[in-house]
Amino acid sequence: MRITVDQDKCCGSGGCVVAAPDVFDQRDEDGVVVLLTPEPPEDQFRAVQGAATACPSAAITLDGE
């Protein structure tokens, strides 16, 4: 799985960080998503899928699920 994020779309809700803290973080100044691991290990897939599904601004894209 490969993850991309669109920081311009991100609304800073932080749900992705709660769902997958080893994969996502937020910028201190504005809360916008920061991608820590573009290709996470398989044991993180379920959490990443949950984060992408729950993202209110659809800023997270998953390829190769």
C-alpha positions as CSV (number, residue, x, y, z in Angstrom):
1,M,0.0,0.0,0.0
2,R,1.2,3.5,-0.9
3,I,-0.3,6.5,0.8
4,T,-0.4,10.1,-0.5
5,V,-1.9,13.1,1.3
6,D,-3.2,16.4,-0.1
7,Q,-2.2,19.0,2.4
8,D,-4.2,21.6,0.6
9,K,-7.4,19.6,1.2
10,C,-6.6,18.7,4.9
11,C,-8.9,20.4,7.4
12,G,-6.7,19.4,10.4
13,S,-9.3,17.2,12.2
14,G,-6.6,14.9,13.5
15,G,-8.6,11.7,13.1
16,C,-5.8,10.2,11.0
17,V,-3.3,10.7,13.8
18,V,-5.6,9.1,16.3
19,A,-6.3,6.1,13.9
20,A,-2.7,5.6,12.8
21,P,-0.1,7.5,14.8
22,D,2.8,5.7,13.4
23,V,1.9,6.8,9.9
24,F,0.4,10.3,10.3
25,D,1.2,13.4,12.3
26,Q,0.1,17.0,12.2
27,R,2.0,20.2,11.8
28,D,2.2,22.2,15.0
29,E,1.4,25.5,13.4
30,D,-1.9,24.6,11.7
31,G,-2.8,21.0,12.3
32,V,-2.3,19.9,8.7
33,V,-1.5,16.2,8.1
34,V,2.1,15.1,7.8
35,L,2.8,11.7,6.3
36,L,5.4,9.9,8.3
37,T,5.4,6.6,6.4
38,P,4.3,6.6,2.7
39,E,4.5,2.8,2.5
40,P,3.5,1.4,5.9
41,P,4.0,-2.2,7.0
42,E,1.2,-4.6,6.5
43,D,0.2,-4.6,10.2
44,Q,-0.7,-0.9,9.8
45,F,-3.0,-1.3,6.8
46,R,-6.3,-1.6,8.7
47,A,-5.5,1.5,10.7
48,V,-4.6,3.5,7.6
49,Q,-7.7,2.4,5.8
50,G,-9.8,3.6,8.7
51,A,-8.0,6.9,8.7
52,A,-8.6,7.4,5.0
53,T,-12.3,6.4,5.3
54,A,-12.9,8.7,8.2
55,C,-11.0,11.7,6.8
56,P,-13.7,14.5,6.4
57,S,-11.8,16.3,3.7
58,A,-10.8,13.1,1.7
59,A,-7.1,14.3,1.9
60,I,-5.8,10.7,2.2
61,T,-5.4,8.5,-0.9
62,L,-4.5,4.8,-0.8
63,D,-3.0,3.0,-3.8
64,G,-2.4,-0.7,-4.0
65,E,-4.8,-1.8,-1.2
